[in-house]
Amino acid sequence: MRKLFRRTTPALVVATLLIVSSCAGDVDSEVGAEQATATTSRAQRTTEPAAPTTVAPQTTTGMSTFAGPASEDPGDIGGDARGLTGVRTLGSIGDPTFPGLGNIGYDVISYDISLDLTGETLAAETVVTLTARTDLERIHLDLVSMQVDEVRIDDEPALFMREGRELIIRPPTPLLDTESVEVLVAYRGTPEPIDAGDGSPFNLGFQTKPWGTFVASEPTGAATWFPANDHPQDKALFTIRVTVPAGVAVVGPGQLTESRDNDDGSVTSVWVAREPMSTYLASVATGDFDVSTDTLESGLVVRNAVHTSALASTGDALDTTAAMIAAFEERFGPYPFESYGVLVVPEALGFALENQTLSLFGTDVLGTEFGQAILAHELAHQWFGNNVSPAAWDDIWLNEGFATWAEWWWTARTGGPSMAEFAAQIPMEPLADLPADALFDINVYWRGGLALEALRREVGDGTFAQILQEWSSRYGGAIASTENLLDLVTEMAGSTASDNLSQWVFSPTMPALPDDG
């Protein structure tokens, strides 16, 4: 995701993209239970998550009442709505930036989300199919706001409670290691986006507007519209079913597999994403969209959805999509998903976002002098960020640096200026140990892009292309860390190249960009 602003420089106006984390209010407590698992360390956050160990229940006071012995621990609060505060001793994945996000005690296999938007408020059910990674007495899911009416596990009623952004569930019987279950959560209400808290008009999560709805969740907003293990580490398959009044279009990730008319005059659309997806990249939109679908010679489905009131501002900007995909496939390897497209909503968003297979744009980007560069940036994220996702949020430069380098490469390929040479003149902070409010600062984009450009200049185009393609091939559909990248560079280009790349990531002083050629 990128938040846009303009900065005046000598003879050049540059668009740079940022995002801010968010926070929201409290949620109601209900009846419920706790889950006991272990956390992971920074060194363990690679493509193979550390095996969890069982943590014995502990006595906790001052928490909400639940149906069970007073000596049982109903779980920690999991931080505020954006997962920032309250470092967790039970259940957390252990993200250094958002200690309240996610849970390592289970692996989500799939989400089946059903949304009914025909009434004044949302009525929803989500079935989370998960496999325990250790013996579990409690299951923690992330869910912000919303009224939870019922929780069932394999169709058996389960007790639950709400605390912070936690939905804490006690199964009828404890889950055993490797046991798989279906957790159904029935809920309703008006999804409340998480307030960005900085005066920005953009909030995180499910957005309801007079013209319809859309989703923008990076990094912590997925839990505003479905119960989730809300961390990039736990990718899953998604089915999203949306019921709307007749005449309202629905656009989602993957491909449309069904559209049926209901007896009450409503229409239900089913969108299925058949490749693993991190929760923050899941999206859906409803409204008066003009949807166009084309199939490339490779079989890739390209579908764009432009709100009818945004057609004039979009113009022919999306006509370059097929050419961009072909160029990036040549550079990065095969496009990793079965579909791609752009969603254009009738809002001046101030950002663009790489939702998986359906990048989100507002009316303030496309058609401008920066439109093609930002289209390239969000498309590149499908490889870098979506297919290969960050092991932790402080690895975010792997998303934004790769996408920025791809944006610069496309711009130069099509006759634009060399942004790398310009960016190299700006001193920028290192890319490690980023706090939540700095995850999307300019250094994450530009110093991240420069790190890759410096690597390319050092090892040459051929080896650099091999590194990019191996990165996508080796870690595609999973997660990777900065350490994984350094190890890969060592393997393919030698320790000197890896050491120099490490300086770009960690050194307090920004290195000099090597000469090109």
N, C-alpha and C positions, 0 to 999 in steps of 0.2 A: 504494500500500500504506500501511496505517496501523497503527502500533503503539499500543495503548491503554494509558492510565493515567488515574487519577483525581486531580484536583487540587482541594482544598477552597478555596473562595472565600467571601466574605461572602454568605450566603443562597443560594449556588449551587454545585453540584458539576458540573464540566465534564469531558467526555471529550475528550482531545486525542490526536492520532495521530502516531506517530513510527516510523521504521525505522532500522536500523543496517546499515552495510556489514559485510562479513565477510572472513575469511581462512581458508586451509586449508593443508594440508601439501604436500610436494613430490610430484612424479610421476616415473615412470620414464622414462629416456631410451631411444630406440630408433634405428633407422637413418633418415636423412632428409635434408632439404634446406631451402633458405631462399628467401624472397620479397623482392624489392627494389621498394619503392614510396615515395611521399613522404607527409609529414604535412600537415595543414591547420591554418590559424591560426583564432583565435576569430572574426575578421571574416568568414572564408569559410564559417562554419557556418550557412548559410541553406538554403532549400529546394533550391538548386542546389549540390551538393557540388563543391568545387574539382576541376578536372581534374588527375589525378595525373601526376607526371613520373617517369620511370624513374631509379632510383638504381643506380649501378654496384656490383656485389658488392665487398666489402671483406674483407681478411684478418682473421679472428678466432681467438684462441687460447683454450685453457681450456674449450672447449665439448665436447659429446659427439661422438664419432667418427661419421662417416657415409660412405656409399659415394660418394666423389667426390674430386677434387683437393684437396689440403690447403689450397690458396690460396683456395678458395671459402668464403664465409661461411655457416655453417649457421643464421644468424638470431639475433636477440636473444631474451632470455628472456621478454619480455612481462610482466614484473612477477610478483607473487605470484598465488595462485589467484583473488583478487578483482580483479586488474588494477590494483593501487594503485602498486606500486613499480616502479622501473626505467623511467624515461622512455625511450621507444624512439626510435632513430634510423632504423629501417627499418620500413616497413609499417604503422605505427599510424595510426588515424583522427585522432589528435591531441586526444583528449578531455582537458581540463585537470584533471578530477577523477580519471579512471581512464586514465592514459596507456598502460596495457597492453592496452586493449580494442580489438578490431575491426581491420579492415584496409580501406584505401581503394582498393586495387589492383584490386578486382573488385566486381561487384554480384551479390548472390544473388537469383536469380529464384524459386526454390522449395526447400523442404525436404520430403523424403519420408522420414519417420521410421518404422521398424518396430521395435517392442519386443515381446520374448517374455518374459512373466513367469510361465511355467509351471514353471520350474526353481527351484533354490535361489538362483541369481543371474540377473541380467538378461543376455539375449543380444540384441544389437541391430545393425541396419544403418541408416545414414542416407545417402540420396543427396542431395547438395547440387548443384543445377543453378545454375551461375554464369556470368557474362559478364565477361571481362577488360576493364578500363578503361585498360590500358596493356599493353605487352609484359611478360610475367611468366615468370621462370625458376622461381619458387617460389610456393606458395600457403600462407598462414598461416590456420589455423582455430583458434578457441578450444575447448579441451576439457580439463576438469578430471578427473584420475584416470582410471579405466577402462583396461582392457587393450585396445589396438588390435591386431587380428589381421591386417588386410589393408586396403590402400588401392588403389583402381583408378580410373583416369581414362578415361572412355569405354571401359570394360571392358579397359583395358590396365593391368598392374601398375605401381604407382608407389612409389618409395622414400619413406620418411618418417622423422621423428624426433620425440621429445617433449622439450620444454624449458619449464619453468614451466607455464603454462596453454596453451602453444602446441603445436599439432599442425602440423608444418612438412612440407610435401609437395613433392617434386620431380617434376613431370610428365615422362613419357617424352620429350616434346619440349616446348620452351618454348611458352607460350601467346602468341598474337598479340593485339594490341589489338582489341577487339570480338569475339573468338572465344568461343563458348559451349561448355562441357563439363559432363559429369556426373561428380562426384567421389563415389565410393562408399567409405564408411568402415564396416568391420565391427569391432565392439568388444563387450566383455563385462565383467561384474563387478558389484559392488554400488555403485550411485551414492552418492557421499559428499557430503552437503550441506556447503557452505562454512560453517565455524564463525563465528558472529557475533562471538565474542571478547569479549563484554561481560557474560557471565553470563546473557544472555537465553536462554530455551528455544528460541527461533526461529533456525533456520539457513536459508541460502539454497539453493534448488535442488530437486532431486528428493528427496522425503521417503518413507521406507519405515517403516510402522507395523504393529503386529500386526493391525490391522483392514484394511490395504490401503495404497494409495499416493496421494500428491497432489504438486502442484508449486507452489512459491512462489519466484519467481526475482528479483524486483526488488531491486537493479539488475543484479547480475552473476552470477546463478545458473543461467542457461540452459545454460551449458557443462558443467554437472554431468550432463546426460543426453543431449545431442546435440552433435556438432561444429557450430560456429556462427561466423558473423561477428557477434560478440556485442556489438552496439551499436545503439541505436535508429535511427541513420542508415540502416541497411541493412534495410529492411522486405522481406518476402518472403511468398509463399503457402505454406501448410502443409497437408500430408496426414500424419495420424498413424494408424498401424496398430498395434493392440495385441492380442496373443494372451494369453488368460487361461484358467484352468480353468473348466469349465462352472459356471454359477451365480454368477459374479463379474461385476458390472456395470462397464462402461467408459464414462467421460464425457470428452468432449474439446471443442475449440473448433469453431465453425462448426456443421455439421450431420452427423449420422450418415448415411452414404451406403451402408453395407454392414455386415451382420453374418452371418457364415457359420460353420457347424459344421465342424470338422475331423475327420479320420478317427481321431485319437488322443483324441477327446473334448473337446478344447479348443475355444474360440470366438475368432474374430478379428473385431474391430470396426474400422471405418474411419471416421475423422472428418476432414472436409475444411473448411478455412477458406478461403473464396474471395475474401476481401479482404486486402490487405497487412497484415502483422503484424510488430511488432518482436519480437526473440527473447525478451526478458524477459517478454513477455505470453503466450507459448505455454504451454499447460498440458494435463495429462491427470490423471485420477483413476481408481482402481479400488477396488472394495469392495462392500459390501452396501448399495447406494444405491436409494432409492425415486425413480424418475425420472418426472416428469409433464411432458407436452408439450401446449401449446396454440398455436393460430394466431390472431393478432389480425386484425381486419378489414383492416388494411393489408397483410396477408401475412407480417408479422414472426412468426417462430417463437419462442415463449418456452418454454424447457425448464429446469426446476429439478431438481436432484439433491440429495436430502437423505438422509444416512445413516440407516438405520432406527433406530439408537440415538439420533439427534438429532431425530427427528420431534416428540417432546413439547416439547422446548425451543424448537423453531422455531415451532410452532403455526401461526397464520394470518398470520405476519409478512410473507410473500411475496405476499399477496393484493393489495398496493398497487402491484405492479410495473407493471401495464398503465397505471394512472393516472399514475404517475411518468413513464413513457415518453411518454405523450401530452402532459403538461405541459412536459417538456423539449423535445420536438419543436417545440412552439409557440414556445418561447423560443430554442432553439439551432439549429433546422433539423432536417431528417429524420434519424432514427436511422441511423447510418452502416453498420450491418452487417446480415446476413440473419438473425441470431438473437441472443437474449440469454437469460441465466438466471443462477441463483445455485447454487453448490455449497456445501453445508454438511457439514463433516467433524466427526467425533466427538472434537474436541480443543478445549480452551480455548486458542486460538491467541495471543491478545493482540494481534491485528491483523486487518484485512480487506484484501483485495487485488483489484484490478481486472483480473484476467486477461481477455484479450480475449474477449468474448461469454460469459464464465463467471466471474463474480466469486466469490471465495473468502471464506467466513465460517466461523468456529468456533462453538461452542455458547455462548460467553461474550458474544455481541453481540446476536443476534436475540432478541426477547422482552424486552430491557431498555428502559429509558426512552430510550436513545440509538439503538436499533435502526433506527428509520425514517430518522433523519438519516444514519446511516452507509450504509444501503441507497441513499439518494439520492446520497451522495458517490461510491460506487463505480459507480453507474449513470452519473453525469455524466462519469466518467473515460472512458466509451466514446467520447464526443465529444472530451474534453480529456485527452490523454495517449495514448489508443489510436488514434483516428482521426487527430488531429494530435499527433505525438510530438515530444519535445524534441530539438533539434538537437545538444545536448550535455547532460551530466548537471547542469551548473550552470545550466541553464534549467529545472530541475525545478519551480520555482514555477509555471510555466505549466501543469503537470499539477495540482499540489495547490492552488494558489490558485484556479483556475477551479472545481475540484471542491468546494472549501470554500465559495466563493460560491454555487454551486448548492445545496449542502446548506443553507446559511442561507436562501436564497430559498424552498426547499421547506418548511423548518421554519416560516418566517413565514407562508407561504401556507396552511399547515394549522393555524394558530393557535398556533404555538410562540413562544418569546421571540426578541427581536432580538439575535442573537449578535454582529452587527456592532458595535452600540453598546457591548456589553460588551468585545469584543476591542480596540476603539479606545482603551481606557483602559490598555492594557498596552504599555509601551515594548518594541519588538522590533528586532532587528538587521536591516540591509538584506538584500536578496535576491540579491546578486551575490557572486561569488568564494567560493562555499561549498566548504569542504573536504568530503571524503567522509563524515566522521563528523557533519556538520551538514546533510546533504542533506534530512533529514526532521524537522528541528527545528520547533518551534512557529511560528517566524516564517515559514517556508516556507508553512505552511498559513494562518495567521491574517493575517499582514501581506500575503501574497499575495491572500487573499480581500478584505482591506480595500482594496488597490490597485484592484481591480475595482469594489468598491462605491463608492469615491471617484470613479472614472471615471463610473459610472452616475449619481451625483448631480450631477456636473458637466455631462454632455452630455444627460441626460434619458433616460427609459426607451426611447423610440423609437429614438434613435440608438445607444444601448447595445445594444439587441437586434439592430440591423443590423450592428454590429461583431461580435457573437458569431456571427451566422449567416454573415457573410462570412469570418470566421476559419475556420469549419468547412468552408465551401465552397472557399475558395482553397487551403487547406493540407491538406485532408482526404486521407488515404491517403499522406501524406508527413510531413515534419518542418518545424518552425519554431522560430525563436529569439526571444529578447526583442527584438532589433532588428527582427524582422519585425512583432511586435505594435506597437511604437512607430511604425513606418512606416505600418501600417494605421490606427492612431488618427489620425496626422497627416493621412492621406488622407481619412478619413471625418469627422473632428471638428475638425481644425485643429491647429496647432503648440502652442497653449497647453495643450490637453488632453493632448497627447503629452508636453510638458515636465512637466506636473503628475504624470502617470503615472510618468515617469522618476524623479521625486523619491521616489515610493513604492518604487521598485525599488532605487535606488542611494544615496539620501541616508543618511548615518550617523544622522541624527535622523528619527524617524518623523513624517511630516506629520500635521496635524490632519484628522480626517474632516469633510468639508463637511456642513452641515445637509441633511437630506432634504426635498426639496420646496421 
